[in-house]
Amino acid sequence: MSARSIEAERLASGESNGIACPSIVRTLLLLSLMFIAGAAEATLPARINSALIEEGITGAVWGLDNGKIMHTEAAGLAERNRLMRANARVHVGSIAKTVLATGVLRLASEGRLDLDAPISELVPDLALNNPWASEAPIRVRHLLDHTAGLDDMRLSQFFSLTATPDMPLTEALDIGRPLLVRSRPGTRFSYSNTGYALLGIVIERVTGQRYETWLDEQLLVPLGMHDSTFAFTTQIGPAADKRLAMGHFEAGLSHPAVAVRVRPAAQFTTTAADMLRFTRFIMGDGRLNGVTFITPELMRQRGRPYGTEAAKAGLPVGYSLGLGLRDRHGAVGLCHGGDTVGFRAMVCAFPKSNRAFFIAFNADVEGANYSRIHSMLVKSLAVTEQPKITGNKHAAGLNAWDGWYVPAPSRFQSFSYLDHLFGVRHVSWHAQSLRVSPLQGGSLDLESAGNQLFRASGRVLPSHALLIGNDGARVLVDDRQTYVRTNLWRIATLWASAIFGMLGVIYALFAGTWRMLRHHPWRTDPFRIAWLNFVALMVVMALFQLQPFLQMGDFTPASILLAVFSTTLPIAAGAGVFQCLRSNRRVVFDLAVLCATLQWYIVLATWGLLPIRTWAL
């Protein structure tokens, strides 16, 4: 590489003789770099720096391993007036799951933990509502594979400021509160932070130590990850880590780290160099310095799903033992993403090419295209593309799968109602392709990959499968979600209920306001109580704007009042119906409006969304 290229990379990564540059200087450096790039092909740091600016992302640190050399870079800002450095420490959210799962495999390799042991034997004080308990208990392996059928998490387990770094996991997870198992354990993938938080308890019960301490000492140290920790780290206060980048949101709004209740699933601090050491290990056979650290058989199982309905149908992509086999940007690798307060990250290893990348952004910006930067990293590694899998001619009778499908189970149980409204997919077979049409966004046309497997455009491996589930239902599945065919009338009924209910609410609000302005007698107005209830709710929503959004799941004046006034919504509508029925005036339309709102409130209550108790969602 020429001296000019090296200098361009150094400037793009935000380094200038080790002195932090103010933003105006950094802008001039970027303009100079863009001029250089106009004369020759831009370096990877320059292209990433440009992408960060275009996407509104504060900064990034990344590492590349081409099988021979491990290289780290950085671009953008760690925080205001401080450039991101290649050795910066970052939070990586759910990538913690991959590292924690490696610790669980270490315990299994030592013979201290059986992956097929029922979780109820290891954590007997855990309350579970498992309809399949006698024949299909939740096992450790199911937690590792996200196939336990558990809910992801509640708002209060992440959007809360009451958690502390030292809070016992049994208290943080409230394990005495029954957890509903929503699908037969081992059969369907459903991402669950709760499941991985439970693995933290399993580690503590097996080792007799805090999971953070055991993993730091018995996993990270042997792997040479001396700049990483499962312990809580923050950017502020007396224990502030000066190398830890600050997290950001839209418009550069910064936010320091906060403790979360599901911390084993999302709390991990690391560096790009340490993550490349980790990817080198997971691409190997499980040996460290010639000695088996994790058994080769367990290493081979990572990212290779089995036992699920999708795996039995032949779908090769999926999740196993803390890693997902992902097919993106023309390459197939073992990957895991993560996001947490103000951060997003991705790690991918490509064992067949002996290459890997890691990147962490210290900005969680809605609408930003992080994937375009992931693609740059994959292309820079020149990962050997795997030939497309071609199968036999598609199976006959695929029209039998035509129809409407809903997520089963929903990732967040509290919001399954919304999934049944907005997460619906329509599936239809068109001669040689399968069309999947969501209610939101464009249709996806899948080409046949043999039998009942299908491949999305740009993918190497089959990405979807049609199958008959264990319960006899027709199923559409991809590498992230299972959809079960449902009755069109069920969907239509839910939508009709929601539409009439929302129209009723809107009419009651505006009619109540209009009648108040016209001095309509409140004594005979059936909307008077409902109108007051709406006004109170709007005041409550204004209160939410005065508190941190991360406090949404806590007991606060706003959340308590929201629960109170959402409880009175059906009462107010019912009072209006009663007023209409006892009135001597013709109020048929008012009665219809109030009945429409009342039925919707009843539906919401049936799905657990009324009253709105944010600490229980």
Rosetta blueprint (number, residue, H / E / L):
1 M L
2 S L
3 A H
4 R H
5 S H
6 I H
7 E H
8 A H
9 E H
10 R H
11 L H
12 A H
13 S L
14 G L
15 E L
16 S L
17 N L
18 G L
19 I L
20 A L
21 C L
22 P L
23 S H
24 I H
25 V H
26 R H
27 T H
28 L H
29 L H
30 L H
31 L H
32 S H
33 L H
34 M H
35 F H
36 I H
37 A H
38 G H
39 A H
40 A L
41 E L
42 A L
43 T L
44 L H
45 P H
46 A H
47 R H
48 I H
49 N H
50 S H
51 A H
52 L H
53 I H
54 E H
55 E H
56 G L
57 I L
58 T L
59 G E
60 A E
61 V E
62 W E
63 G E
64 L E
65 D E
66 N L
67 G L
68 K L
69 I L
70 M E
71 H E
72 T E
73 E E
74 A E
75 A E
76 G E
77 L E
78 A E
79 E E
80 R L
81 N L
82 R E
83 L E
84 M L
85 R L
86 A L
87 N L
88 A L
89 R E
90 V E
91 H E
92 V L
93 G L
94 S L
95 I H
96 A H
97 K H
98 T H
99 V H
100 L H
101 A H
102 T H
103 G H
104 V H
105 L H
106 R H
107 L H
108 A H
109 S H
110 E L
111 G L
112 R L
113 L L
114 D L
115 L L
116 D L
117 A L
118 P E
119 I H
120 S H
121 E H
122 L H
123 V L
124 P L
125 D L
126 L L
127 A L
128 L E
129 N E
130 N L
131 P L
132 W L
133 A L
134 S L
135 E L
136 A L
137 P L
138 I L
139 R E
140 V H
141 R H
142 H H
143 L H
144 L H
145 D H
146 H L
147 T L
148 A L
149 G L
150 L L
151 D L
152 D L
153 M L
154 R L
155 L H
156 S H
157 Q H
158 F L
159 F L
160 S L
161 L L
162 T L
163 A L
164 T L
165 P L
166 D L
167 M L
168 P L
169 L H
170 T H
171 E H
172 A H
173 L H
174 D L
175 I L
176 G L
177 R L
178 P L
179 L E
180 L E
181 V L
182 R L
183 S L
184 R L
185 P L
186 G L
187 T L
188 R L
189 F L
190 S L
191 Y L
192 S L
193 N H
194 T H
195 G H
196 Y H
197 A H
198 L H
199 L H
200 G H
201 I H
202 V H
203 I H
204 E H
205 R H
206 V H
207 T H
208 G L
209 Q L
210 R L
211 Y H
212 E H
213 T H
214 W H
215 L H
216 D H
217 E H
218 Q H
219 L H
220 L H
221 V L
222 P L
223 L L
224 G L
225 M L
226 H L
227 D L
228 S L
229 T E
230 F L
231 A L
232 F L
233 T L
234 T L
235 Q L
236 I L
237 G L
238 P L
239 A L
240 A L
241 D L
242 K L
243 R L
244 L E
245 A L
246 M L
247 G E
248 H E
249 F L
250 E H
251 A H
252 G H
253 L L
254 S E
255 H E
256 P L
257 A L
258 V L
259 A L
260 V L
261 R L
262 V L
263 R H
264 P H
265 A H
266 A H
267 Q L
268 F L
269 T E
270 T E
271 T L
272 A H
273 A H
274 D H
275 M H
276 L H
277 R H
278 F H
279 T H
280 R H
281 F H
282 I H
283 M L
284 G L
285 D L
286 G L
287 R E
288 L E
289 N L
290 G L
291 V E
292 T E
293 F L
294 I L
295 T L
296 P H
297 E H
298 L H
299 M H
300 R H
301 Q H
302 R L
303 G L
304 R L
305 P L
306 Y L
307 G L
308 T L
309 E H
310 A H
311 A H
312 K H
313 A L
314 G L
315 L L
316 P L
317 V L
318 G E
319 Y E
320 S E
321 L L
322 G L
323 L E
324 G E
325 L E
326 R E
327 D E
328 R E
329 H L
330 G L
331 A E
332 V E
333 G E
334 L E
335 C E
336 H E
337 G E
338 G E
339 D E
340 T E
341 V L
342 G L
343 F E
344 R E
345 A E
346 M E
347 V E
348 C E
349 A E
350 F E
351 P L
352 K L
353 S L
354 N L
355 R E
356 A E
357 F E
358 F E
359 I E
360 A E
361 F E
362 N L
363 A L
364 D L
365 V L
366 E L
367 G L
368 A L
369 N L
370 Y L
371 S H
372 R H
373 I H
374 H H
375 S H
376 M H
377 L H
378 V H
379 K H
380 S H
381 L H
382 A L
383 V L
384 T L
385 E L
386 Q L
387 P L
388 K L
389 I L
390 T L
391 G L
392 N L
393 K L
394 H E
395 A L
396 A L
397 G L
398 L H
399 N H
400 A H
401 W H
402 D L
403 G E
404 W E
405 Y E
406 V E
407 P E
408 A L
409 P L
410 S L
411 R L
412 F L
413 Q H
414 S H
415 F H
416 S H
417 Y H
418 L H
419 D H
420 H H
421 L H
422 F H
423 G L
424 V L
425 R E
426 H E
427 V E
428 S E
429 W E
430 H E
431 A L
432 Q L
433 S E
434 L E
435 R E
436 V E
437 S E
438 P E
439 L L
440 Q L
441 G L
442 G L
443 S L
444 L E
445 D E
446 L E
447 E E
448 S E
449 A L
450 G L
451 N E
452 Q L
453 L E
454 F E
455 R E
456 A L
457 S L
458 G L
459 R L
460 V L
461 L L
462 P L
463 S L
464 H E
465 A E
466 L E
467 L E
468 I E
469 G L
470 N L
471 D L
472 G L
473 A L
474 R E
475 V E
476 L E
477 V E
478 D L
479 D L
480 R L
481 Q L
482 T E
483 Y E
484 V E
485 R E
486 T E
487 N L
488 L H
489 W H
490 R H
491 I H
492 A H
493 T H
494 L H
495 W H
496 A H
497 S H
498 A H
499 I H
500 F H
501 G H
502 M H
503 L H
504 G H
505 V H
506 I H
507 Y H
508 A H
509 L H
510 F H
511 A H
512 G H
513 T H
514 W H
515 R H
516 M H
517 L H
518 R L
519 H L
520 H L
521 P L
522 W H
523 R H
524 T H
525 D L
526 P L
527 F L
528 R H
529 I H
530 A H
531 W H
532 L H
533 N H
534 F H
535 V H
536 A H
537 L H
538 M H
539 V H
540 V H
541 M H
542 A H
543 L H
544 F H
545 Q L
546 L L
547 Q L
548 P L
549 F H
550 L H
551 Q H
552 M L
553 G L
554 D L
555 F L
556 T L
557 P H
558 A H
559 S H
560 I H
561 L H
562 L H
563 A H
564 V H
565 F H
566 S H
567 T H
568 T H
569 L H
570 P H
571 I H
572 A H
573 A H
574 G H
575 A H
576 G H
577 V H
578 F H
579 Q H
580 C H
581 L H
582 R H
583 S L
584 N L
585 R L
586 R L
587 V L
588 V H
589 F H
590 D H
591 L H
592 A H
593 V H
594 L H
595 C H
596 A H
597 T H
598 L H
599 Q H
600 W H
601 Y H
602 I H
603 V H
604 L H
605 A H
606 T H
607 W L
608 G L
609 L L
610 L L
611 P L
612 I L
613 R L
614 T L
615 W L
616 A L
617 L L
